[in-house]
Amino acid sequence: MSAIKVYIPGDSAAVSVGADDVALEISRLARASNLEIEIIRNGTRGALWLEPLVEVQVGADRIGYGPVQVADIAGLFQTQFLTGGAHPLSIGKVSELPWLAGQDRITFKRVGIVDPLSISDYQALGGWVGLQRALTMSGEQIVAEVTESGLRGRGGAGFPAGIKWKTVLETQDETKYICCNADEGDSGTYADRILIEGDPFTLIEGMAIAAIAVGAQQGFVYIRSEYPAAVAKLSAAILLAREFGVLGKSVLGSTYAFDIKIRVGGGSYVCGEETAMLESIEGKRGVVRSKPPLPAIAGLFGKPTVINNVLTLASVPAVLADGATSYKSRGVGRSLGTQIFQLAGNVKQGGIVETGFGISLGELITSYGGGSLSGKPIKAVQIGGPLGAYFAPKNFDLAMDYESLLTAGGMLGHGGIVIFDTSVDLAVQAKFAMEFCAIESCGKCTPCRLGSTRGAETIQKIIDGEEFEPNKRLLLDLCEVMTDGSLCAMGGLTPMPVMSAMINFPEDFENRAEVMK
Amino acid sequence: MTHSSWSLGAAMAVLEPLRAEPGPVLMALQAIQREFGFVPDEAVALIATTFNVSRADVHGVLTFYHDLRTTPALENEIKICVAEACQAVGSRVLEKALKATYKEEVCDAFCFGNCALGPAVMVNGKLIGRATLAKVAEEIK
């Protein structure tokens, strides 16, 4: 009999709640009972509240148990979990878990299923098909396919990927670059990390397709230093991809050459802004550049550069493999394809939800999220990271797509949704937004550098109950200056959480002096 | 994490492989910090000479990035995430408790990408989800 396959995620999130210890204990007890098992450290399925989620291969199915703690393992062996035995922690067939079965996984198709560093696993689930097709097409055709798919930048700006690529393609230069932005600094977002740790070859394939499309030979992935496991996983995957012949002097035997280098960030949030990221990759201070010139024309080291987020590039293989028509059959309006939503904060069932654009905020929070972790009512949700807007439960019918959120005074950002229960004070959150901007501002432009500090001071006055009306007017005026006068989104969007908190939760700002009495 | 004490030879050996890299200054500072636990003064001049940039350029990069430090590392490095998602599950309370217990070994961080399993704390490079004072204590040297 061959070894029983046991999947225990090696993903940072799973490891943070004990997956390594669980793997050791299962391995120890299996040895003690002379049971032959093969432990595979897969990525996470994204159902993070079930981590560590142990899966056992039984026939064609994978039976899940979670969340497993070391103390549960002896009991699992007693109930024959290696053959799928019943146990209170059993969730049955993982693929039939309603939380997962209801999703439409395109970009995350392989995450949590495969061994992240197994090329044969990758190929068995459609890996390199998009790249092989791209190799039969001209640069113009690839760019046209990506444009046709409707794929927009998943990093937050939502700019059509194909149009950006077209600019780089049409800019004449011997040297061009593909830069992948993996500086996922927004609180409440973690999909880049999970993808890189769980299916790094998808990102490599997406970058290779981009390179062939625009005529680039060198790629860079800029990963934040807070993600050491992602750096390690991607480094290993790059070496394997070179050995396999996807990266190097000849991409899959073609005349195209392409390779990837990793650059690790220095703990600076603003380096997620694309031009600050370029400066940082060049080894300099992460100070934002003025635009124009667009990075697509003069980017990294002054050369034409495609800059895309991890999720954008990781969606490209599916677009090429299944065609633009298939991809754009999902989503609504001008928000086509799937979005990878991330449920975070005070949420019972947090994790990755990939589904077509247009799902309602309420469905994500209630059906997928299952409400708050604390059990208290939900008071606020922040969508799109620290620069995104705060919404109230009265906004739960909001459709989650670029345009609807914009109309509602918010933004989708990188798709993170942070949930807060009734213990949150929105005036304090507004002040934090300003403080965060003050800490992380690159310092180049005045509205951001100084406005953030003055903003935090003014909100403190409101919190302390000092003269509400004049301070409110001052704050609104300051927000307007920051929005219109900042060089990049750091200062330009910091007013969004502040203003939305004031608009949607006026009771947290008004009459503080009365409340404190 | 064990760090070597400063030696010019060791520093030069750390920098040597970076000569072929485009834009090496940040990587050089990171490599020095990995080796010695911080960036000593002597390293600034060495990086400037090695890569033919001014000391001001190196100093500028060194002082921009939160990760880089100019004083020796403490015995424990405890980073608590105080960004929104962890705030929503009580990281501010945990932050106060940690600072009361471990003083200057604790510093604030913004997001480890573990936002569904907060509060997140990183102790000496190890990420702890659903962190508590007791869980942190287990990882302290």
Interface residues (C-beta under 8 A of the other chain):
Chain A: S12 A13 V15 S16 V17 L48 W49 E51 E184 G185 D186 S187 G188 T189 Y190 D192 R193 I194 S225 E226 Y227 P228 K261 R263 V264 G265 G266 G267 S268 Y269 S280 I281 E282 G283 K284 R285 G286 V287 F301 Q342 L343 A344 G345 N346 V347 G350 G351 L373 S374 Q382 P386 G416 V418 I419 F420 D421 V424 Q429 F432 F436 E440
Chain B: E21 P22 G23 P24 V25 L26 M27 A28 Q30 D57 G60 V61 F64 Y65 H66 D67 L68 C81 A83 E84 A85 C86 Q87 A88 V89 A109 F110 C111 F112 G113 N114 C115 A116 L117 G118 A120 M122 G125 L127 I128 G129 R130
